[in-house]
Amino acid sequence: MRIGLAQTRFPQSLKDGIAIVKEMIGQAREKSCDVVCFPESILPGLRGVGYPVEAYDHAVMAAALEDVCVFAKQRQVAVILPIEWKDELGMHLVAFVISETGEILGYQTKNQIDPDEDQFDYVPGTGRHIFVVKDVSFGIVICHEGWRYPETVRWAARNGASIVFHPQFTNAVANPDFYQGAMVGRSLENNIYFASVNYALDDQGSATTLVSPSGDRLSVLPEGIEGLLVWDLDPAQAHGLLARRFHPELF
């Protein structure tokens, strides 16, 4: 599988976000990517991080999702699209998975909400899911989950994921080494690929990074610069040995 991690600018509006997504899907197509993953809440943008974000309108968001599905089908690229999404339980941060034929395969909710996000009344999800594109199984953990709740990645690894995608937003932080180390930890403690994708920020605190099942940083994008990290994964290397040897009854 050839993946693309889209380190994009922060959208100025929902319309701008859709344009960014289409631009990067186009680049992913040109580089023969099978799937492209975007940062946390690329549509309409993440709230509470210093940028203006439009009020949520479900009909508008549903239309934006459909627009991206149509474009993914046209370009024949699968898309991991993190957005805001409201259902009968309330407002969620989610990541939709769209196939290369434009079909929605499902979505992963952010189940561990950062305490700073409580003010926006986000509701945590209640389940975790495995998705399959090009016969490769993967999981998704969203920002805070991957940093502070390693169990989320372990779950995916124990349920057959060869790679976990990690859409994030991380600006200036006091301890950037923690974030770089956490990425290595999530891959090495499970023996799977870990693919973390951040925005291109002036004060970016964590780089868009792909880590191998043996804990090697395979590729890192320069911080603050828009770009597409492209890499060919070998699922056979993601043997998941340490994840499989975990004894959940002792947890």
C-alpha positions in Angstrom: 0.0 0.0 0.0 1.2 3.5 -0.9 0.0 6.0 1.7 0.0 9.8 1.7 0.1 12.0 4.8 -1.2 15.5 4.0 0.5 18.2 6.1 -1.8 21.1 5.2 -2.3 24.7 6.2 -5.1 25.3 8.6 -8.3 26.1 6.7 -9.6 29.7 6.8 -13.1 28.4 6.2 -15.0 25.3 5.4 -14.9 26.2 1.8 -11.1 26.6 2.0 -10.8 23.3 3.8 -12.6 21.5 1.0 -10.3 23.1 -1.5 -7.3 22.0 0.6 -8.6 18.4 0.7 -9.2 18.3 -3.0 -5.8 19.7 -3.8 -4.1 17.1 -1.7 -6.2 14.2 -3.0 -5.1 15.4 -6.5 -1.5 15.3 -5.4 -2.0 11.8 -3.9 -3.5 10.6 -7.2 -0.5 12.0 -9.1 1.8 10.1 -6.8 -0.2 6.9 -7.1 -1.2 6.8 -3.4 -3.8 4.3 -2.4 -5.0 6.3 0.6 -4.4 9.8 1.9 -4.9 11.0 5.5 -5.6 14.5 6.7 -5.0 16.3 10.1 -7.6 16.4 12.9 -10.8 18.1 12.0 -9.6 19.4 8.6 -13.3 20.2 8.0 -14.2 22.8 9.2 -11.0 23.2 11.3 -10.3 22.4 14.9 -11.9 24.7 17.5 -10.1 26.4 20.4 -6.6 26.5 18.9 -6.4 30.2 17.9 -8.2 30.2 14.6 -11.7 31.2 13.7 -14.0 28.3 12.9 -17.5 28.5 11.5 -20.5 27.4 13.5 -21.5 23.8 12.9 -24.3 23.2 10.4 -25.1 19.5 9.8 -26.6 19.9 6.4 -23.6 21.9 5.2 -21.2 19.3 6.7 -23.1 16.4 5.1 -22.9 18.2 1.7 -19.1 18.7 2.2 -18.6 15.0 3.0 -20.6 14.0 -0.1 -18.5 16.5 -2.2 -15.3 14.8 -1.0 -16.7 11.3 -1.7 -17.4 12.3 -5.3 -13.9 13.7 -5.7 -12.3 10.6 -4.1 -14.2 8.5 -6.7 -13.1 10.7 -9.5 -9.4 10.5 -8.5 -9.7 6.9 -7.3 -8.0 7.6 -4.0 -9.2 6.4 -0.6 -9.4 9.2 2.0 -9.2 9.4 5.7 -11.2 12.6 6.4 -11.3 14.0 10.0 -14.3 16.3 10.5 -16.8 17.4 13.1 -20.0 15.3 13.0 -23.2 15.4 15.0 -25.4 12.4 15.6 -28.2 11.5 18.1 -25.6 11.4 20.9 -24.2 14.9 20.3 -21.1 16.5 18.6 -18.1 14.3 17.8 -14.7 14.7 16.4 -14.5 11.8 13.9 -12.4 10.5 10.9 -14.5 9.2 8.0 -12.9 6.5 5.8 -13.9 6.9 2.1 -13.0 4.2 -0.4 -11.4 4.9 -3.8 -14.9 4.3 -5.3 -16.4 7.1 -3.1 -18.1 4.7 -0.7 -18.2 5.7 3.0 -16.7 2.7 4.8 -17.5 4.1 8.2 -15.9 6.4 10.7 -13.9 6.4 13.9 -14.9 8.7 16.7 -12.5 10.4 19.1 -13.3 8.5 22.2 -10.8 10.2 24.6 -11.5 14.0 24.6 -8.7 16.4 25.6 -9.8 18.3 28.7 -9.3 21.6 26.9 -12.0 20.5 24.4 -14.7 19.9 27.1 -15.8 23.5 26.6 -17.1 22.7 23.1 -19.4 19.9 24.5 -17.8 17.2 22.3 -19.2 13.8 23.1 -16.8 10.8 23.2 -17.6 7.9 21.0 -18.1 4.4 22.4 -16.5 2.0 19.9 -13.3 1.3 17.9 -13.2 0.0 14.4 -10.8 -1.7 11.9 -11.0 -0.5 8.2 -9.6 -2.2 5.1 -8.3 -0.6 2.0 -6.4 -2.5 -0.7 -6.5 -5.6 1.6 -4.6 -3.7 4.3 -6.2 -3.4 7.7 -5.8 -0.2 9.7 -7.1 1.6 12.7 -7.4 5.3 13.5 -6.7 7.2 16.8 -7.3 10.9 16.9 -4.7 13.3 18.4 -5.0 13.1 22.3 -5.8 9.4 22.1 -2.5 8.5 20.5 -0.5 10.7 22.8 -2.1 9.8 26.2 -4.1 6.6 25.7 -1.8 3.9 24.2 -4.6 1.4 24.7 -6.3 2.8 21.7 -3.4 1.8 19.4 -3.0 -1.5 21.2 -6.7 -2.4 20.4 -6.1 -1.8 16.7 -2.9 -3.8 16.7 -4.6 -6.8 18.5 -7.4 -6.7 16.0 -5.3 -7.1 13.0 -4.2 -3.5 12.0 -0.9 -3.2 10.1 -0.9 0.5 10.5 -2.6 3.1 12.8 -3.3 6.5 11.3 -3.1 9.4 13.8 -4.7 12.7 12.7 -3.5 15.4 15.1 -3.3 19.1 15.8 -0.2 20.0 17.9 1.1 23.5 18.0 3.8 24.9 20.4 4.3 22.5 23.3 6.7 22.7 26.3 8.0 19.1 25.7 8.2 18.3 22.0 10.4 15.3 22.7 7.5 13.6 24.3 5.4 13.7 21.1 8.2 12.4 18.9 8.9 9.6 21.5 5.2 8.7 21.8 5.0 8.0 18.0 8.0 5.6 18.3 6.4 4.0 21.4 3.1 3.4 19.7 4.7 1.6 16.8 7.5 -0.3 18.7 5.3 -1.5 21.6 2.9 -3.0 19.0 5.2 -3.8 16.0 3.0 -2.0 13.6 3.3 1.2 11.4 2.3 4.5 13.1 1.4 7.3 10.7 0.9 10.7 12.4 -0.2 13.7 10.4 -0.3 17.3 11.7 -1.0 20.7 10.2 1.8 22.9 8.8 1.9 25.5 11.6 4.2 28.5 12.3 4.5 27.1 15.9 4.2 23.4 15.0 5.1 21.2 18.0 5.0 17.8 16.3 6.1 16.7 12.9 4.1 14.7 10.4 5.9 11.3 10.8 5.8 7.7 9.7 7.3 5.2 12.1 8.1 1.5 11.2 7.0 -1.6 13.2 10.6 -1.7 14.5 10.4 1.9 15.8 12.5 3.6 13.0 11.4 7.0 11.8 11.0 6.2 8.1 10.0 9.7 7.0 9.4 13.1 8.6 8.1 16.2 6.9 9.7 19.6 7.7 7.6 21.5 10.2 5.7 24.6 9.0 5.7 23.6 5.4 2.8 22.1 3.5 3.6 18.8 1.9 2.6 15.2 1.2 4.5 12.4 2.8 4.4 9.4 0.5 5.6 5.9 1.5 5.1 2.3 0.3 4.2 0.1 3.2 5.0 -3.6 3.5 2.2 -5.0 5.6 4.3 -8.2 6.2 6.7 -6.2 8.4 3.8 -5.3 10.7 3.9 -8.6 12.5 2.3 -7.3 15.7 4.2 -9.7 17.9 4.3 -7.6 21.1 0.6 -6.6 20.7 -0.4 -10.3 20.4 1.6 -11.2 23.5 -0.3 -8.8 25.6 -2.3 -10.4 28.4 -5.5 -8.4 28.8 -6.6 -10.4 31.8 -3.7 -8.9 33.7 -4.5 -5.3 32.8 
